[in-house]
């Protein structure tokens, strides 16, 4: 059936879409962000919308899943922790930021044989003021060949089971009022459809007894490899991931 024969506006719309695809510029489109309210924050540009196209000289941008270090830096400048832990260190972005700021940092990774999802992986004697975590977004991007890696979880249920254990590990390793910052993104999986990993992160964090002391931070995904691809399918592209900060509440006497 020819839709253009039934509805001539369909043919006009189709021609316009084709022309738009041919003429649409590939250069970035700039949006005007809302004004930031004046307050006593030590990092006044740190808001719920985080835009920084400069990744900074931290870690290795060629590393799978690498994220720029500027957001980590701004979070550390805001919360001013004494001891930082990065249990999914990747190429060492968080460690590089801490070195620059003169903050003590302990970092491990699955490539070092450290399984952050193991219930006994974290030391019972060491606690931290701040934990930075940038886990795999399930199997959106395969990270390590180790079968224990979160990106190798065969099903969503298996991923969430191990991810929940990781968050519980972090909760136990925090000092009272310590902060856990998790950078996570949602994505569409061929088998599962849309996978709301930010929702699951919140659910698992609250189940672990953590609270949320501040707003979510929507980080614009500058430099994402998906932005350079051409897809035949139609979808609404995701151009951000979300940094969620959680806190271990101090026990009431």
Secondary structure, DSSP 8 states (H G I E B T S, - for coil): --HHHH-HHHHHHHHHHHHHHHH---S--------------SSTT--SEE------S-S-TTSTT---SHHHHHHHHHH--SEEEESS-TTTHHHHHHHHHT-EEEE--GGGT--TTSTT-S-SS--EEEEEE----TTSS---SSTTSGGG-SSHHHHHHHHHHHHHHHHHHEEEEEEEEEEE--EEETTTEEE-HHHHHHHHHHHTTEE--S--EEEE-TT-GGGG---SS------EEEEEEEEE-----
